Amino acid sequence: MQPVRPTRNRREFLRQLGVATASGYAAYLAHQMNAAPTGNGSIGRGRAVWAEELASAATNATENETGYLKQSLKAGMIRIKDSDAKNPWVAKFRAALDAGFVGVEPNTSPGLDVDAMVAASKETGLTIDGTVGGYHWATTHTSPDEATRKKAQQLLEQSLQQTADLGANTFLIVPGHGKDGTAEEVRSRAFDALNRAIPLAEELGVKILIENVWNHFLYDHAGDSNQSAQALADFVDSFDSPWIGVQFDLGNHWKYGDVAEWVKTLGHRIGKLDIKGFSREQGRFTDVTEGDIDWASVRRALGEINFQGYVAAEVGGGDADRLRKINGQIESALHCSHTLRQIKAESA
């Protein structure tokens, strides 16, 4: 197992690059984008998205004039009947936008029509903000079979490239499964897989975000509800790289620990959020506002860590009415349209 190294936080990372602020990093990325373009423009676009988001974060941190969260959703949740046969994504993206979402996350796949999705994004204005690994459950990075791990690595690299081609800047990954071996073996294999992908992720400007899921990894699946996110935080820190982070699902581990405390523990490691509901009483996942998660405490925690960025719905999708309902539930839970200053004031 790789030793845990000291955390390189965002401020340390900026200092290493010779810049002091997020806006300075935006300028740095703009320089990198212009200095090293690629034939298909993927590298430049990936870094450009980071530049735009960091510059926006720097502005919001001081002025607090916009909502602190931008709502996104998984592409498979958009299920509308009427669509253009030539490019069905146009109608789907427009439906998501009309429902209040500003971003979308498709699953990576060899069969994904990248050109159609990019065209739909440009036509509608819906941002493809990130992607989700479409392979990592069936082909795990921690498999005891070397050929399977090799295939997973190829799919990871292809997914990073596809993410960049889509103009997105994050790739959500499940790095392995605890049942693939001993805790030591699984952690080592997961580390090796992601560590090998860091150079390509940096080249493309795509951050690899680990999702907390029920994969028997970095938590006790048979344990109680008082578990900590420290194991996940330590795993992220072991890479000592700003290109590895967390896409924290606010509902996935409510069964195992306090959501707000996990947010505070993971802190700056959180690149984006996923959201769903969960009922401890019923032992099942629910719509966002229909479980028993204490969303007020989650908002306070997000305010404490100064989080601003995307939150992606991951619940059962549907038609336009269903999408509007989901958007409203997320707003009710997290007050996405409020400024960071307002979120902080709620708990003052």
Secondary structure by P-SEA (a helix, b strand, c coil): cccccccccaaaaaaaaccccaaaaaaaaaaaaaacccccaaaaaaaaaaaaaaaaaaaaacccccccbbbbbbcccccccccccccaaaaaaaaaaaacccbbbbccccccaaaaaaaaaaaccccccccccccccccccccccaaaaaaaaaaaaaaaaaaaaacccbbbbcccccccccaaaaaaaaaaaaaaaaaaaaaacbbbbbbbccccccccccccccccaaaaaaaaaccccccbbbccccccccccccaaaaaaaacccccbbbbbbbbccccccccccccccaaaaaaaaaaaaccbbbbbbbcccccaaaaaaaaaaaaaaccccccaaaaaaccc
